[in-house]
Amino acid sequence: MTPVPTLKRPCLTLFLPVLAFGMSGCAGNAPLATVDAVDLQRFMGAWYVHAYTPLLVDHNAVNPVEHYHLCPDGVIATTYQFRKGSADGRLRTFTPRGTVHDTATNAEWRMQFVWPFKAPYLIVGLDEDYGGTVIGHPNRKYLWIMHRSSEVDPARLQRHLDLARELGFDLDRVVSARHDWDAEPERRAYLEALPHGAPFTYR
């Protein structure tokens, strides 16, 4: 695999994911701007997480994938799946429900892990070819950089890291995710054959 730029590992958060995601932004932070517009249909499908701010549940995630499926009622069925610790580690799957909060741009969502709590989900970077995206929380403590390919493009990733820094994210808290799909041929084959935007059923 192409080497990923070295990123420092942050201290393990002590908060549960719902509490962490649900925290409002600090009063001193300027509002976090999103991209101007998102084509929801193009945004659906599988994204490979290449850099992220770990929570308690996904510390040391291997082969992390985020998948979106737009349901007829407008709910975005979301699946976040990864191996814990190694490519043959325990398969962890989380299925929050997303909703579009800003329908003018489709770039601001809310993610619900546990009712009735909803966490802000902001699309702050999106490549024109929909090959890469940057997701952030308004408090700038949580960041996800995702690409359509499991093989990282160093130039694309660096561009996204530079954007995150410009937006005020602390990259010392961000880690690079390890991808070793040769050790997971079955799940890799499923992802490669999955039609764009179809529901995600691998368990």
Secondary structure, DSSP 8 states (H G I E B T S, - for coil): --------------S-HHHHHH----TTS------S---HHHH-EEEEEEEE---STTTTEEEEEEEEEE-TTS-EEEEEEEEESSTTS-EEEE--EEEES-TTTS-EEEEEEETTEEEEEEEEEE-TTSSEEEEE-TTSS-EEEEESSSS--HHHHHHHHHHHHHTT--GGG-EE-B--GGG-HHHHHHHHHS-TT------
